[in-house]
């Protein structure tokens, strides 16, 4: 299935996996050989109407059986089991949760035993971390040395709060990760040209980001609004957290510009589905999950 995506540059950030249920993956992570991962599109599912067709949200009004089938399909494509997935419970916080084997299946097989969680980290092979998107920024983290992973959701509030840095710090605290070893990616989300925000949002970025970075993060328009670059902001946060520049992949794919293939809140409003980011640690060779 051809995705027909339009990228902002020719740089090869993603590989398009054109199966019956297509998805995007990063060569940066695939080349490690230790994770299964992907970012879904809105194609290749069974949902209908405004949810067409690969909606991955149980909370937007779609039929539960359709969403479950969509998760089964995308899991099969990526190579993960839907029953091993663990969902966030996103409310635009900077809360990141450590996931153990006890949480396996939370959100997909049974209710989540937590709330207000926008990021997840784990070192448990087989568990697939899942976060939800329709313009906000997916943040992926893979430490191939300590064999641990993280996945976070970063809208403008999460970006101001620097959830990317919070995620790295938790990986350091829990698993002894060295930020210099971590591979990180900024996923498909709304680009600066499409993301207009008000003065009050920009005031918070002025407060939390160094003045030397402002010219790279936003510019003011004649109507008094601003165009904000969440991609650049999260790249700056990654570097502040100690991740090396050569270990960072920054998206060049805008959800709003590609709303035929990707769900976008700016395009569709509340009558839409959600996409997901997926990240799972594989078992070491010779070991069973």
C-alpha positions as CSV (number, residue, x, y, z in Angstrom):
1,X,0.0,0.0,0.0
2,X,1.6,3.3,-1.1
3,X,1.6,6.0,1.5
4,X,2.0,9.0,-0.8
5,X,3.7,11.0,2.0
6,X,5.2,14.4,1.4
7,X,8.4,15.1,3.3
8,X,9.9,18.5,4.2
9,X,13.3,17.5,3.0
10,X,15.0,14.7,1.1
11,X,16.9,13.4,4.1
12,X,16.1,9.8,4.8
13,X,14.7,9.8,8.4
14,X,12.1,7.1,7.9
15,X,11.6,3.9,6.0
16,X,8.0,3.4,4.7
17,X,6.9,-0.2,5.4
18,X,4.2,-0.8,2.7
19,X,2.3,-3.8,4.0
20,X,-1.5,-4.2,4.2
21,X,-1.3,-2.2,7.4
22,X,1.6,0.2,6.6
23,X,3.8,2.0,9.1
24,X,7.0,4.1,9.4
25,X,10.2,2.9,11.1
26,X,13.6,4.5,11.8
27,X,16.8,3.0,10.3
28,X,18.5,4.5,13.4
29,X,16.6,2.0,15.6
30,X,16.3,-0.9,13.2
31,X,20.0,-1.0,12.8
32,X,20.5,-1.7,16.5
33,X,18.8,-5.1,16.1
34,X,17.3,-4.9,19.6
35,X,13.9,-3.3,19.2
36,X,10.7,-3.6,17.2
37,X,9.2,-0.2,16.6
38,X,7.0,1.9,14.3
39,X,4.7,4.8,13.8
40,X,1.2,4.1,12.4
41,X,-0.7,5.9,9.7
42,X,-4.4,6.2,9.2
43,X,-4.3,3.5,6.5
44,X,-4.9,-0.3,6.6
45,X,-7.6,-0.6,9.3
46,X,-11.3,-1.4,9.5
47,X,-12.7,1.7,11.1
48,X,-15.2,3.8,9.1
49,X,-16.3,7.4,8.7
50,X,-14.2,10.0,10.4
51,X,-12.2,7.2,12.0
52,X,-11.2,5.7,8.7
53,X,-9.4,3.5,8.7
54,X,-6.7,2.6,11.3
55,X,-8.0,4.5,14.3
56,X,-6.1,3.4,17.4
57,X,-8.2,5.1,20.1
58,X,-10.9,3.6,22.3
59,X,-12.0,7.0,23.6
60,X,-13.0,8.9,20.4
61,X,-16.4,7.2,19.7
62,X,-15.2,4.4,17.4
63,X,-16.5,0.8,17.7
64,X,-14.4,-1.1,20.3
65,X,-14.2,-4.2,18.1
66,X,-12.8,-2.1,15.2
67,X,-10.1,-0.6,17.3
68,X,-9.1,-4.0,18.7
69,X,-8.8,-5.3,15.2
70,X,-6.8,-2.3,14.2
71,X,-4.3,-2.9,17.1
72,X,-4.1,-6.6,16.0
73,X,-3.3,-5.6,12.4
74,X,-0.6,-2.9,13.3
75,X,0.9,-5.2,15.9
76,X,1.2,-8.0,13.4
77,X,2.8,-5.6,10.8
78,X,5.4,-4.3,13.3
79,X,6.0,-7.7,14.9
80,X,4.6,-7.2,18.3
81,X,1.7,-8.8,20.2
82,X,-1.2,-6.5,21.0
83,X,-1.6,-8.3,24.4
84,X,1.9,-7.2,25.3
85,X,1.2,-3.5,24.8
86,X,1.1,-0.9,27.6
87,X,-0.6,2.4,27.0
88,X,0.0,5.9,28.3
89,X,-2.9,7.9,29.8
90,X,-2.1,11.2,28.3
91,X,-3.1,14.6,29.8
92,X,-0.2,16.8,28.6
93,X,1.9,16.3,31.8
94,X,5.6,15.5,32.1
95,X,4.9,12.4,34.1
96,X,6.9,9.4,33.0
97,X,6.2,5.9,34.4
98,X,8.5,2.9,34.8
99,X,6.8,-0.1,33.3
100,X,7.4,-3.6,34.7
101,X,6.0,-6.9,33.7
102,X,3.1,-6.4,36.0
103,X,1.8,-3.6,33.7
104,X,1.8,-5.9,30.6
105,X,-1.5,-5.5,28.7
106,X,-2.7,-2.3,30.6
107,X,-4.9,-0.3,28.3
108,X,-5.4,-3.0,25.8
109,X,-6.4,-6.1,27.8
110,X,-7.3,-4.5,31.1
111,X,-7.7,-1.0,32.6
112,X,-4.7,1.1,33.3
113,X,-3.8,1.2,37.0
114,X,-2.5,4.8,36.7
115,X,-3.5,8.2,35.3
116,X,-1.8,11.3,34.0
117,X,1.1,9.5,32.4
118,X,2.6,10.9,29.1
119,X,5.7,8.8,29.0
120,X,6.9,5.3,29.6
121,X,10.2,3.6,30.1
122,X,11.1,-0.1,30.5
123,X,13.8,-2.7,30.3
124,X,11.5,-5.7,30.1
125,X,11.8,-7.6,26.8
126,X,8.5,-8.1,24.9
127,X,6.6,-5.3,26.4
128,X,5.5,-2.8,23.7
129,X,5.2,0.8,24.9
130,X,2.4,2.7,23.1
131,X,1.7,6.5,22.9
132,X,-1.1,8.3,21.0
133,X,-0.9,11.2,18.5
134,X,-2.7,13.4,16.0
135,X,-0.2,16.4,15.7
136,X,1.7,16.3,19.0
137,X,5.3,15.0,19.0
138,X,6.4,11.4,19.6
139,X,9.7,11.0,21.3
140,X,11.5,7.7,21.1
141,X,14.6,6.6,23.2
142,X,16.7,3.5,22.8
143,X,19.7,2.7,24.9
144,X,21.5,-0.2,23.2
145,X,24.1,-0.5,26.0
146,X,21.8,-0.9,29.0
147,X,19.0,-2.4,26.8
148,X,16.3,0.0,27.9
149,X,13.8,2.0,26.0
150,X,11.5,5.0,26.5
151,X,8.5,6.6,24.6
152,X,6.9,9.9,25.4
153,X,4.1,12.2,24.1
154,X,5.1,15.9,23.9
155,X,2.6,18.6,22.9
156,X,3.5,22.2,23.5
157,X,2.9,21.8,27.3
158,X,5.1,18.7,27.5
159,X,7.7,20.4,25.4
160,X,7.8,23.5,27.7
161,X,8.1,21.1,30.6
162,X,10.9,19.2,28.7
163,X,9.4,15.7,29.0
164,X,12.2,14.5,26.7
165,X,14.7,15.4,29.4
166,X,12.6,13.9,32.1
167,X,12.5,10.6,30.2
168,X,16.2,10.5,29.8
169,X,16.7,11.3,33.5
170,X,14.4,8.5,34.5
171,X,16.4,6.1,32.3
172,X,19.5,7.2,34.0
173,X,18.0,6.8,37.5
174,X,16.3,3.5,37.0
175,X,18.7,1.7,34.6
176,X,22.0,3.5,34.7
177,X,21.7,4.8,31.1
178,X,24.4,7.1,29.9
179,X,22.8,9.8,27.8
180,X,25.7,9.6,25.3
181,X,24.7,6.1,24.5
182,X,21.0,6.8,23.9
183,X,19.6,6.9,20.4
184,X,16.6,9.3,20.2
185,X,14.0,10.3,17.6
186,X,11.4,13.0,17.1
187,X,8.5,11.5,15.3
188,X,5.8,12.7,12.8
189,X,4.0,15.7,14.1
190,X,2.9,19.2,13.1
191,X,5.6,21.4,11.5
192,X,6.4,25.0,12.3
193,X,4.7,26.3,9.1
194,X,1.4,24.7,10.2
195,X,1.6,25.4,13.9
196,X,0.2,28.8,14.8
197,X,0.0,29.6,18.5
198,X,-0.8,32.6,20.7
199,X,1.4,35.0,22.7
200,X,0.7,33.3,26.0
201,X,2.2,30.0,24.7
202,X,5.3,31.8,23.4
203,X,5.8,33.5,26.8
204,X,6.2,30.1,28.3
205,X,8.8,29.1,25.8
206,X,10.6,32.4,26.5
207,X,10.6,31.5,30.1
208,X,12.0,27.9,29.7
209,X,14.3,28.2,26.7
210,X,17.5,30.2,26.4
211,X,17.1,33.5,24.6
212,X,19.7,32.5,22.0
213,X,17.4,29.7,20.8
214,X,14.3,31.9,20.4
215,X,15.0,32.8,16.8
216,X,15.1,29.1,15.9
217,X,11.9,28.2,17.8
218,X,9.4,30.8,16.8
219,X,8.6,33.9,14.8
220,X,5.9,36.5,15.0
221,X,3.4,37.1,12.2
222,X,1.6,40.2,11.2
223,X,-1.6,39.0,12.9
224,X,0.1,38.9,16.3
225,X,0.3,35.1,16.3
226,X,3.4,33.0,16.2
227,X,4.7,30.0,14.3
228,X,6.3,27.5,16.7
229,X,8.8,24.8,15.9
230,X,8.2,21.9,18.3
231,X,10.7,19.8,16.3
232,X,13.6,22.2,17.0
233,X,12.5,22.6,20.6
234,X,12.6,18.9,21.3
235,X,16.0,18.6,19.5
236,X,17.3,21.3,21.9
237,X,15.9,19.4,24.9
238,X,17.6,16.2,23.7
239,X,20.9,18.0,23.5
240,X,20.4,19.5,27.0
241,X,19.7,16.0,28.3
242,X,23.1,14.9,27.0
243,X,22.1,13.0,23.9
244,X,24.7,13.4,21.1
245,X,23.8,15.2,18.0
246,X,24.8,12.2,15.8
247,X,22.4,10.0,17.8
248,X,19.3,12.1,17.1
249,X,16.8,11.7,14.2
250,X,14.5,14.7,13.7
251,X,11.3,14.2,11.7
252,X,10.7,15.9,8.4
253,X,7.1,14.7,8.1
254,X,4.2,16.9,9.1
255,X,0.9,15.4,10.1
256,X,-1.1,18.4,9.1
257,X,0.5,18.5,5.6
258,X,-0.2,14.8,5.2
259,X,-3.7,14.5,6.5
260,X,-4.8,12.1,3.8
261,X,-2.5,9.5,5.3
262,X,-2.0,10.7,8.9
263,X,-4.6,11.9,11.5
264,X,-4.2,15.6,12.3
265,X,-6.2,17.5,14.9
266,X,-5.5,20.8,13.2
267,X,-7.0,19.4,10.0
268,X,-9.9,17.3,11.3
269,X,-10.8,18.6,14.8
270,X,-12.3,16.2,17.3
271,X,-14.0,14.0,14.7
272,X,-11.0,11.9,13.9
273,X,-9.0,8.9,15.0
274,X,-5.5,8.6,16.6
275,X,-2.2,7.2,15.5
276,X,0.3,5.5,17.8
277,X,4.0,5.2,18.3
278,X,5.2,1.7,19.2
279,X,8.5,0.6,20.8
280,X,9.4,-2.8,22.2
281,X,12.6,-4.3,23.4
282,X,13.5,-7.7,21.9
283,X,14.9,-10.5,24.0
284,X,18.6,-11.1,23.8
285,X,19.6,-13.9,21.5
286,X,19.3,-17.3,23.2
287,X,16.9,-15.9,25.8
288,X,13.2,-16.4,25.9
289,X,10.7,-13.7,26.8
